[in-house]
Amino acid sequence: MNFLSFLLLCLTSVAIGNKANKHKPWIETEYQGIVMENDNTVLLNPPLFALDKDAPLHYAGEICGFRVHNGPSGSGSVQFEAVVLDRSTGEGLVRSKEPLDCESQREHSFTIQAYDCGEGPDGVNSKKSHKATVHVRVNDVNEFSPVFVERRYEASVSEGRLFDRIVRVEALDADCSPQYSQICFYDIITPNVPFAIDNDGNIKNTEPLDSKRQRVHTFWVTAFDCGKNRAQADAQVVVTVKPSCKPGWIGWTKRVEYTPGSGSIPLFPSLHLETCEETVWNIQATVELQTGHIGKGCDRDSYSDRSVRRLCGAVRGEVDLLPPPSPAANWTSALPTLPSSDSSLIFSFNGSNHVAVVPDSVVSALSGDHFTLQLWMRRGGANIQPATTQTRGSRKEEETIVCSTVRNDDSFSHYSLSVHGCRLSLFYWPDVSAARPVKFLWKLEQVCDSEWHHLSLSVQFPSVTLYVDGVTFDPALIHDNGAIPNPAPRQRMFIGACWGETNMLRVSSNYNSVDYVGSYHGLLSGVTVRPGSVEPHSVVECLYACREGLDFGDLETLGSGMKVHVNPSQSVLVLEGDDIESFNRAVQQVTYRNSLRFATPGVRPLKLTTSLRCFNEESCLSLKQLEGYLVVLQPDAPQISLSGVGPHLARPAPEFEGPRGVPLFPELRIVCSLSHAVNTAAQGMEGGALMSDAVAHTLDGCEVQPLGEELNPEREELLVDMDVVRERGLEIINTTAYIAITGAESISVYEDVLRSVRYRLAKGSARFERRFRLSCSEMNGRYTSNELTLEVNFLHSLDSLYHPSHLLASQQQFLHPSHHAGELSGHTLPNPHRNSVVPGAATVIIMVCVGFLVVMVILGVFRIRSIHRRGEGARGGAKEGSSQWDDSALTIIVNPMESYESRMGISADTEGEGEEDEEVAESPDDASDDQRIIIKKEGRDGNARRY
């Protein structure tokens, strides 16, 4: 280049440089960019170019750079940058400062702005373009594999069916794009299994399954994403094949055992209802426990009705209208009776001629318009089936249970209790001469269901309260305005019928001429009337209270919508609900309760009836009735022990002849205990052990019986403190053959009564011995005590020994003195009395005894006279009158031992004792002070001398 050219160029540059930077750069308003994951170069659409109208001017028409500004996310300026690739063309490049992660952030937004080079190399007066928005999307890379949500899937299916879906498996992919994060398909990698899986993970069976051939199927499945990455870990699938579903109860146990004393036990601990996926909206289950064959209604305490009344605290004074036949109560002797577990008599009425006519002496005690009538009733005969409810059109004759007319001061009242169909009625006439009769009517299913029911009717006119099985029922009052003949104004009472209308005015006492009407057909027991104030409700509930029955474990565990109901006799329990799970839990809470310590052993039939209601009534399930039985095992028998009384009782005969006699059992003790096996294996002991626990019991009877011949009422009798008996409300039968004390009472009461039993003899009626036997029982004789035998010995004086009636006893005493040592062992003896001797049983030959007695008397008298002379000489100055003895006052005293350990004979060897004037015949083997015969002599001066 020559100088001219260079000069021209410089002039041109100066001209241009002097021209002003008039225009701003220009770029697009919006760009869309894509960047690959783990890369940093952004591909923009359209490409990044900045234009300037000042081109081709140097600096002013060139692009010197791009600036990145924060976008909506506020992170664009940090993560991205823009650089100029060509200043003259304005081409640029957007890139990330570090590799991007699609899983962290898939899209980015920011703004970009271009600026020119200004008016010179130092960038003075550079101009900036407007801001353009750049949207960058991060493209995903298939870097993750599918992962199953669960490692193991389980399902149960019924055999013999094809299912559209048994179980669904699911896998997830962590990639961000749909292409790589989506699971494209699943696969069963275990070969030869009867299952298939679709792309959604649903598994179904390809053929019907058989539980007998293979009950459990186990196989593995895998998953693939759309980038063909396989799951990093496969999943296990377990399918259990159930037998064919049969709707009904599962876990039913036909036999349930109950050990007495266990309290409450669940009847169905593992029972649950299977509906086979049938949708039900109401379930009702009825559990029935049949105990009617055990007692009247249920198993109670096995006490008689009278004893139960006393135990329940009923007010005394009731009159038994159907007592056991006896000479004092013979109006029930013609009625047929049936046995009962509680020993109460059950009377049968045949609906025709079985009628009990209560005597006037009993009726006269039932006056007044306030009374309580109680009875057990069962319609029909002894061998009857449950009766069906009678139709409305059936019209049978009214059956009368009790028909009575009693005196009330100066008037008479009349009432009758009757049944008609399923109705119970009380016809009450407060005054047969003035007031009009009133009929109280109740409609009850219990009257005609042929089951035992307890009725308690409290009349406090005009108020009448009826309790049936302890539940109160209100009557409907009906005023009978019809023509009714007035009953005869006299006292009379019939059980099982009423007198006919033609005989209502008859005054004759010949009941055989009365025409009976409305005869009752059924069973009656425990018919009592108590005049006066009515029975409290608590007493009525106690009389009927069952000691065994159905119960529910914990009402708080009942789920929502569940209901439970138990009938008064606790023989029927009803459960109702709408949820299967809650219902199953409730059924498992049904329990059997028995609070009797000595429950009646035997079998109680058990039934479970179920009804279901479904949304589709036509296809609703029908479950058959389940039948089983509850077995109450034999309880531990109580041991009733009588003690505190020796086998022998010896007293002087005059004590028995006193006005009060001698108590037979003054120190009697009664103890009841239970012996049962205890598992001692946990205590490191082998086998079992017997343990006895003292328990509180209630006796119901004791009997004192003379052994051998019966008591002679002219010579001997047994006396009882009647004040104690009456105070305790016990009953007593005192005959020549036995004394029977009955009634449920505590042991202490029976101890007091039996300790007051005395034996008394008439003057001169003393024998040599008399034996008695004592025994007690509880639960109406179900458990009896040991038999306590007592031998009573009568101690006679020597004067009485000379009497012919006592001669043999005296001979026996002197002939076999060693025999008394054994006989007196265990005697209850008082302190030795003067002028008395212990007799023995007359069992030796009469002639030998008489001879021995004569010899002994002669030797004794001779010895006494010799000792007397020796003592008289020693005293010297004694008066003659005082030294003379009257031999008629001679007596021989025997001091019996408390316990004889030796049965050796006692010798008659005697020695003088000097100043003490005492002579003792001692045994050569045992010369104790207790084994001696003391001979006393009374002098005429009144002083006693001992030899």
VENKA-V305379 format. One record per residue. N is the residue number from 1. PSI is psi in radians with two decimals (none if undefined). NEAR is the number of other ideal C-beta (glycine too) atoms within 10 Angstrom. Layout:
BEGIN
((N;PSI;NEAR) (N;PSI;NEAR))
END
This chain:
BEGIN
((1;2.35;7) (2;3.04;6) (3;-0.62;7) (4;-0.73;8) (5;-0.73;9) (6;-0.68;10) (7;-0.72;10) (8;-0.68;11) (9;-0.71;11) (10;-0.71;10) (11;-0.70;10) (12;-0.75;10) (13;-0.68;11) (14;-0.62;9) (15;-0.76;9) (16;-0.84;14) (17;-0.48;13) (18;-0.15;8) (19;2.47;11) (20;2.65;10) (21;1.62;20) (22;-0.42;11) (23;2.63;16) (24;2.67;17) (25;2.79;26) (26;2.37;15) (27;3.00;21) (28;2.74;18) (29;-0.40;8) (30;2.45;11) (31;2.51;20) (32;2.22;14) (33;2.67;22) (34;2.36;14) (35;2.40;23) (36;2.50;16) (37;2.44;20) (38;0.30;13) (39;3.01;15) (40;-0.07;16) (41;2.23;12) (42;2.22;24) (43;2.01;15) (44;2.61;21) (45;2.01;12) (46;2.95;10) (47;2.77;12) (48;1.90;25) (49;2.36;17) (50;2.27;28) (51;2.58;16) (52;2.24;25) (53;-0.21;12) (54;-0.15;22) (55;2.53;17) (56;0.43;10) (57;2.44;20) (58;2.43;16) (59;-1.09;22) (60;-0.55;25) (61;0.10;21) (62;2.65;23) (63;2.12;27) (64;-0.38;17) (65;3.02;18) (66;2.54;23) (67;2.34;15) (68;2.30;18) (69;2.77;13) (70;2.44;13) (71;-2.76;20) (72;-0.58;12) (73;-0.30;13) (74;0.22;10) (75;0.04;14) (76;-0.75;23) (77;-0.36;15) (78;-0.72;12) (79;-0.43;17) (80;2.76;23) (81;2.73;17) (82;2.35;21) (83;2.71;12) (84;2.19;19) (85;-0.61;12) (86;2.05;11) (87;-0.56;16) (88;-0.64;12) (89;-0.31;14) (90;0.28;25) (91;2.39;15) (92;2.99;21) (93;2.33;16) (94;2.29;25) (95;2.75;13) (96;2.59;19) (97;-0.42;10) (98;2.79;7) (99;2.50;12) (100;2.68;22) (101;2.02;15) (102;-0.60;22) (103;-0.45;16) (104;-0.86;9) (105;2.12;14) (106;-0.54;16) (107;2.55;11) (108;2.61;22) (109;2.42;16) (110;3.05;26) (111;2.66;19) (112;2.58;27) (113;2.34;18) (114;2.61;28) (115;2.55;20) (116;-3.07;29) (117;0.02;26) (118;-2.61;17) (119;0.03;21) (120;-3.12;14) (121;-0.37;9) (122;0.07;10) (123;0.51;14) (124;2.46;11) (125;0.68;14) (126;2.64;21) (127;2.60;18) (128;2.55;13) (129;3.07;22) (130;2.97;13) (131;2.27;16) (132;2.53;19) (133;2.33;17) (134;2.18;25) (135;2.08;17) (136;2.23;25) (137;2.32;14) (138;2.07;26) (139;2.35;17) (140;2.65;21) (141;2.36;18) (142;1.42;17) (143;-0.19;16) (144;2.62;19) (145;2.73;19) (146;2.60;24) (147;2.26;15) (148;2.50;22) (149;-0.71;11) (150;2.58;12) (151;-0.32;10) (152;2.28;10) (153;2.34;20) (154;2.60;13) (155;2.72;15) (156;2.37;12) (157;2.73;19) (158;2.60;16) (159;2.79;16) (160;0.21;13) (161;2.68;11) (162;2.27;12) (163;2.44;15) (164;-0.57;7) (165;2.20;13) (166;-0.81;19) (167;2.69;19) (168;2.22;14) (169;2.73;21) (170;2.35;15) (171;2.65;23) (172;2.63;14) (173;2.35;24) (174;-0.11;13) (175;2.70;23) (176;-0.40;21) (177;2.65;19) (178;-0.53;10) (179;-0.75;14) (180;-0.34;21) (181;-0.23;20) (182;2.39;13) (183;2.02;18) (184;-0.64;15) (185;2.78;15) (186;2.83;25) (187;2.43;14) (188;2.01;17) (189;-0.21;12) (190;2.18;14) (191;2.75;6) (192;0.84;5) (193;2.52;17) (194;0.84;15) (195;2.72;19) (196;2.72;11) (197;2.44;21) (198;-3.12;12) (199;-0.25;12) (200;0.00;12) (201;0.14;21) (202;2.23;15) (203;2.35;23) (204;2.84;16) (205;2.52;20) (206;-0.13;10) (207;2.73;8) (208;2.44;13) (209;2.61;24) (210;2.05;13) (211;-0.50;16) (212;-0.61;8) (213;-0.80;8) (214;2.03;11) (215;-0.54;14) (216;2.26;11) (217;2.26;19) (218;2.25;13) (219;2.99;20) (220;2.54;13) (221;2.69;22) (222;3.03;20) (223;2.63;27) (224;2.42;19) (225;3.11;24) (226;-0.14;17) (227;0.16;19) (228;0.40;10) (229;2.32;18) (230;2.68;14) (231;2.42;21) (232;-0.38;13) (233;2.31;12) (234;2.82;19) (235;2.55;22) (236;2.40;16) (237;2.24;24) (238;2.10;14) (239;2.09;24) (240;2.28;14) (241;2.05;20) (242;2.63;12) (243;2.92;12) (244;2.29;10) (245;2.22;15) (246;2.03;8) (247;2.43;16) (248;-3.00;16) (249;2.34;18) (250;2.33;12) (251;0.31;14) (252;2.25;14) (253;2.09;13) (254;-0.63;9) (255;2.23;10) (256;2.25;18) (257;2.51;12) (258;2.23;21) (259;2.12;15) (260;2.40;16) (261;0.03;15) (262;-0.08;13) (263;-2.06;11) (264;2.43;14) (265;2.52;16) (266;2.40;15) (267;-0.60;24) (268;1.20;23) (269;-0.43;14) (270;0.34;11) (271;2.38;19) (272;2.71;16) (273;2.27;21) (274;2.08;17) (275;0.01;17) (276;0.85;11) (277;0.24;8) (278;2.30;16) (279;2.06;10) (280;2.63;18) (281;-0.03;11) (282;2.31;13) (283;2.39;24) (284;2.19;15) (285;2.35;24) (286;2.09;16) (287;2.21;21) (288;2.27;17) (289;2.05;21) (290;1.97;16) (291;0.14;23) (292;-0.46;16) (293;-0.21;10) (294;-0.73;21) (295;-2.97;21) (296;1.56;23) (297;-0.87;24) (298;3.12;24) (299;1.98;22) (300;-2.49;22) (301;0.09;23) (302;0.44;25) (303;2.78;21) (304;2.85;22) (305;-0.67;25) (306;-0.71;20) (307;-0.68;23) (308;-0.67;21) (309;-0.70;24) (310;-0.71;19) (311;-0.51;17) (312;-0.02;17) (313;0.42;10) (314;2.58;22) (315;2.34;14) (316;2.87;8) (317;0.11;11) (318;2.66;21) (319;2.19;17) (320;2.00;15) (321;-0.34;25) (322;1.22;25) (323;2.86;18) (324;2.46;13) (325;2.36;15) (326;2.95;10) (327;-0.56;6) (328;-0.36;7) (329;1.43;16) (330;0.06;11) (331;-0.10;19) (332;0.09;21) (333;-0.46;12) (334;-0.09;12) (335;2.39;20) (336;2.52;12) (337;2.74;16) (338;2.61;12) (339;2.71;8) (340;2.58;19) (341;-0.42;16) (342;0.26;23) (343;0.07;17) (344;2.38;22) (345;2.39;19) (346;2.13;21) (347;2.41;20) (348;2.35;17) (349;2.24;23) (350;0.06;15) (351;0.21;16) (352;-1.37;11) (353;0.12;11) (354;1.74;19) (355;2.41;23) (356;2.14;22) (357;1.95;20) (358;2.29;23) (359;2.75;14) (360;-0.56;12) (361;-0.54;8) (362;-0.69;17) (363;-0.59;21) (364;-0.34;11) (365;0.09;11) (366;0.51;19) (367;2.82;15) (368;2.75;15) (369;0.18;17) (370;2.07;14) (371;2.86;25) (372;2.11;25) (373;2.17;24) (374;2.53;24) (375;2.77;22) (376;2.36;22) (377;2.47;24) (378;2.01;21) (379;2.57;21) (380;-3.09;17) (381;-2.90;15) (382;-0.69;11) (383;1.47;5) (384;2.70;14) (385;2.70;7) (386;2.25;9) (387;2.54;13) (388;2.71;9) (389;2.29;11) (390;2.52;14) (391;2.83;8) (392;-0.48;7) (393;-0.20;5) (394;2.28;8) (395;1.67;9) (396;2.82;10) (397;2.54;12) (398;2.34;16) (399;2.19;20) (400;2.25;25) (401;-0.91;24) (402;2.34;25) (403;2.13;25) (404;2.48;23) (405;2.13;23) (406;2.81;22) (407;2.36;16) (408;1.69;13) (409;-1.93;7) (410;0.07;7) (411;-3.12;14) (412;2.46;21) (413;2.69;22) (414;2.43;23) (415;2.74;26) (416;2.38;23) (417;2.14;22) (418;2.84;20) (419;2.50;23) (420;1.86;18) (421;-2.15;17) (422;0.55;17) (423;2.49;15) (424;2.32;25) (425;2.50;20) (426;1.99;20) (427;2.00;21) (428;2.28;20) (429;1.71;22) (430;-0.54;18) (431;1.91;15) (432;-0.25;20) (433;-0.23;11) (434;-1.08;8) (435;2.81;13) (436;2.62;11) (437;2.71;20) (438;2.40;18) (439;2.20;17) (440;2.24;21) (441;2.37;14) (442;2.38;21) (443;1.99;13) (444;2.33;16) (445;-0.47;11) (446;-0.34;20) (447;-0.50;20) (448;0.36;20) (449;0.09;17) (450;0.57;17) (451;2.82;20) (452;2.36;20) (453;2.56;21) (454;2.18;23) (455;2.31;24) (456;2.06;24) (457;1.95;24) (458;2.02;22) (459;2.08;22) (460;1.23;13) (461;2.33;15) (462;0.21;11) (463;2.36;9) (464;2.24;19) (465;2.28;18) (466;2.26;20) (467;2.15;22) (468;2.01;21) (469;0.64;20) (470;0.01;18) (471;2.37;14) (472;2.43;12) (473;2.30;14) (474;2.43;10) (475;2.87;16) (476;2.11;9) (477;2.30;11) (478;2.07;12) (479;2.03;8) (480;1.93;12) (481;0.17;8) (482;3.05;5) (483;1.89;5) (484;2.14;15) (485;2.44;11) (486;2.38;13) (487;2.75;25) (488;2.37;18) (489;1.23;14) (490;2.78;16) (491;2.27;19) (492;2.66;23) (493;2.26;23) (494;2.53;25) (495;2.14;26) (496;-0.01;30) (497;-3.12;27) (498;2.80;32) (499;2.62;23) (500;2.83;13) (501;-0.56;12) (502;-0.27;11) (503;0.11;19) (504;-0.51;17) (505;-0.02;12) (506;2.35;17) (507;-0.14;9) (508;2.50;11) (509;0.02;9) (510;1.63;7) (511;-0.32;16) (512;-0.31;6) (513;0.00;9) (514;2.40;20) (515;2.09;12) (516;2.49;20) (517;2.71;16) (518;0.77;21) (519;2.47;19) (520;2.46;27) (521;1.87;19) (522;-2.82;21) (523;2.48;24) (524;2.60;23) (525;2.60;22) (526;0.69;26) (527;1.95;26) (528;2.67;19) (529;2.27;25) (530;1.92;21) (531;2.76;16) (532;-2.58;12) (533;2.65;14) (534;2.79;20) (535;2.36;24) (536;2.68;15) (537;-0.64;14) (538;-0.63;11) (539;-0.72;17) (540;-0.74;25) (541;-0.67;16) (542;-0.65;16) (543;-0.58;22) (544;-0.22;25) (545;2.21;19) (546;2.44;22) (547;-0.08;18) (548;2.73;25) (549;-3.00;25) (550;2.60;23) (551;2.96;17) (552;2.32;18) (553;-1.11;16) (554;1.94;8) (555;-0.41;10) (556;-0.32;5) (557;-0.06;13) (558;2.30;18) (559;3.03;14) (560;2.41;8) (561;-0.03;12) (562;2.49;19) (563;2.56;11) (564;2.43;16) (565;2.35;11) (566;2.32;16) (567;2.87;14) (568;-0.61;20) (569;-0.02;23) (570;0.57;20) (571;-0.23;21) (572;2.22;17) (573;2.29;21) (574;2.24;16) (575;2.43;21) (576;2.39;17) (577;3.11;23) (578;0.02;15) (579;2.25;16) (580;-0.81;16) (581;-0.81;11) (582;-0.64;17) (583;-0.74;24) (584;-0.71;21) (585;-0.64;16) (586;-0.72;24) (587;-0.65;24) (588;-0.17;18) (589;-0.04;20) (590;2.23;22) (591;2.80;19) (592;2.24;23) (593;2.36;18) (594;1.94;26) (595;0.08;15) (596;2.31;18) (597;-0.60;17) (598;1.24;20) (599;2.55;22) (600;2.06;25) (601;2.73;13) (602;-2.98;16) (603;2.32;13) (604;1.95;25) (605;2.52;14) (606;2.35;22) (607;2.58;15) (608;2.02;20) (609;2.31;15) (610;2.40;20) (611;2.37;14) (612;2.56;19) (613;2.19;13) (614;2.89;15) (615;-0.63;10) (616;1.65;8) (617;-0.49;8) (618;-0.64;5) (619;0.30;8) (620;2.60;16) (621;2.63;17) (622;2.06;9) (623;2.39;18) (624;2.77;9) (625;2.36;10) (626;2.43;18) (627;2.38;13) (628;-2.82;16) (629;2.61;16) (630;2.23;21) (631;2.02;13) (632;2.04;23) (633;2.89;13) (634;2.20;12) (635;2.84;19) (636;2.24;17) (637;2.33;13) (638;2.56;20) (639;1.93;15) (640;1.99;20) (641;2.20;15) (642;2.24;20) (643;-3.05;12) (644;0.07;15) (645;2.17;22) (646;2.84;15) (647;-0.24;13) (648;2.56;18) (649;2.01;24) (650;2.21;20) (651;2.65;20) (652;2.49;17) (653;-0.65;23) (654;-0.52;17) (655;-0.64;17) (656;-0.41;22) (657;0.03;17) (658;2.97;11) (659;-0.47;6) (660;-0.14;10) (661;-2.79;19) (662;2.28;20) (663;2.35;18) (664;-0.61;22) (665;1.07;21) (666;-0.45;15) (667;0.60;12) (668;2.39;22) (669;2.33;13) (670;2.20;22) (671;2.32;16) (672;2.35;19) (673;2.88;15) (674;2.34;18) (675;2.15;12) (676;2.73;13) (677;2.42;11) (678;2.33;10) (679;1.90;10) (680;0.21;13) (681;-0.62;9) (682;-0.28;6) (683;0.22;8) (684;0.31;6) (685;2.58;11) (686;2.44;7) (687;-2.75;8) (688;3.03;12) (689;2.71;11) (690;2.29;8) (691;2.51;12) (692;2.14;11) (693;2.19;9) (694;2.27;9) (695;2.75;12) (696;2.20;8) (697;2.92;20) (698;1.99;19) (699;2.73;24) (700;0.09;28) (701;2.51;21) (702;2.64;23) (703;2.31;17) (704;2.16;22) (705;2.23;18) (706;2.37;20) (707;2.61;11) (708;-2.36;8) (709;2.67;9) (710;2.92;12) (711;2.46;19) (712;1.88;13) (713;-0.32;10) (714;-0.29;8) (715;-0.44;14) (716;2.75;20) (717;2.75;16) (718;2.28;20) (719;2.52;18) (720;2.50;18) (721;1.70;16) (722;-0.44;12) (723;-0.72;9) (724;-0.70;15) (725;-0.82;18) (726;-0.65;11) (727;-0.63;12) (728;-0.08;16) (729;0.38;14) (730;2.84;21) (731;2.56;13) (732;2.43;14) (733;2.02;13) (734;1.86;15) (735;3.11;12) (736;-0.29;14) (737;-0.46;11) (738;2.89;16) (739;2.12;22) (740;2.15;15) (741;2.11;25) (742;2.77;19) (743;2.43;23) (744;2.02;23) (745;2.95;21) (746;2.89;14) (747;-0.69;18) (748;-0.65;9) (749;-0.78;20) (750;-0.60;23) (751;-0.78;20) (752;-0.74;17) (753;-0.79;23) (754;-0.54;25) (755;-0.33;19) (756;-0.03;18) (757;2.18;22) (758;2.64;19) (759;2.18;22) (760;2.49;18) (761;2.67;23) (762;2.81;14) (763;2.29;9) (764;0.24;11) (765;0.16;15) (766;2.37;22) (767;-2.91;15) (768;-0.53;18) (769;2.74;16) (770;2.34;22) (771;2.44;14) (772;2.69;23) (773;2.31;14) (774;2.35;23) (775;2.65;17) (776;2.88;26) (777;2.86;17) (778;2.92;24) (779;0.80;22) (780;0.81;20) (781;0.04;11) (782;-0.61;16) (783;2.24;19) (784;2.77;16) (785;3.13;20) (786;2.73;13) (787;2.05;12) (788;2.01;21) (789;2.31;13) (790;2.21;20) (791;2.14;17) (792;2.17;20) (793;2.45;24) (794;2.19;25) (795;2.17;23) (796;2.61;23) (797;2.87;20) (798;-0.59;18) (799;-0.69;13) (800;-0.34;22) (801;-0.51;21) (802;-0.27;12) (803;2.43;12) (804;-0.53;6) (805;-0.24;13) (806;0.18;21) (807;-0.74;17) (808;-0.67;21) (809;-0.65;21) (810;-0.72;26) (811;-0.73;26) (812;-0.63;22) (813;-0.80;25) (814;-0.44;20) (815;-0.73;19) (816;1.25;18) (817;-0.52;21) (818;-0.35;13) (819;-0.50;17) (820;-0.41;23) (821;-0.72;21) (822;-0.65;11) (823;-0.54;20) (824;-0.03;20) (825;2.14;16) (826;0.04;15) (827;2.61;21) (828;1.81;15) (829;2.53;18) (830;-3.11;12) (831;2.61;5) (832;2.35;13) (833;2.72;14) (834;2.64;10) (835;0.72;16) (836;2.74;22) (837;2.63;21) (838;2.09;21) (839;2.84;25) (840;-3.11;23) (841;2.43;15) (842;1.55;16) (843;0.07;11) (844;2.97;16) (845;2.36;10) (846;-0.72;11) (847;-0.72;9) (848;-0.71;11) (849;-0.75;22) (850;-0.76;15) (851;-0.75;13) (852;-0.67;18) (853;-0.77;20) (854;-0.78;11) (855;-0.79;11) (856;-0.69;17) (857;-0.76;16) (858;-0.81;10) (859;-0.66;12) (860;-0.77;18) (861;-0.75;12) (862;-0.76;10) (863;-0.66;16) (864;-0.77;19) (865;-0.69;13) (866;-0.77;11) (867;-0.62;20) (868;-0.74;18) (869;-0.70;11) (870;-0.65;12) (871;-0.57;18) (872;-0.66;15) (873;-0.58;10) (874;-0.60;11) (875;-0.53;11) (876;-1.33;6) (877;0.20;4) (878;2.66;14) (879;2.64;9) (880;-0.67;7) (881;-0.62;9) (882;-0.23;14) (883;-0.01;16) (884;2.35;12) (885;2.61;18) (886;1.93;10) (887;-0.28;9) (888;-0.30;7) (889;0.16;14) (890;2.27;18) (891;2.70;17) (892;2.19;20) (893;2.31;19) (894;2.19;19) (895;1.76;16) (896;2.58;20) (897;2.73;18) (898;-0.69;10) (899;2.21;10) (900;2.09;20) (901;-0.25;10) (902;2.41;15) (903;0.42;12) (904;2.68;15) (905;2.73;14) (906;2.16;21) (907;2.80;13) (908;0.32;14) (909;2.25;12) (910;2.70;19) (911;2.60;10) (912;2.57;14) (913;0.36;13) (914;-2.15;10) (915;-0.50;8) (916;-0.17;11) (917;0.84;17) (918;2.39;18) (919;2.29;19) (920;2.33;18) (921;1.96;16) (922;2.72;18) (923;2.38;18) (924;-0.42;10) (925;-0.52;11) (926;1.73;15) (927;0.78;12) (928;2.80;11) (929;-0.39;8) (930;-0.44;11) (931;1.46;21) (932;2.73;19) (933;2.12;20) (934;2.19;16) (935;2.12;20) (936;2.63;17) (937;2.24;20) (938;2.18;17) (939;2.98;17) (940;-0.30;12) (941;0.01;12) (942;-0.13;7) (943;2.42;9) (944;2.37;11) (945;2.44;17) (946;2.44;14) (947;none;21))
END
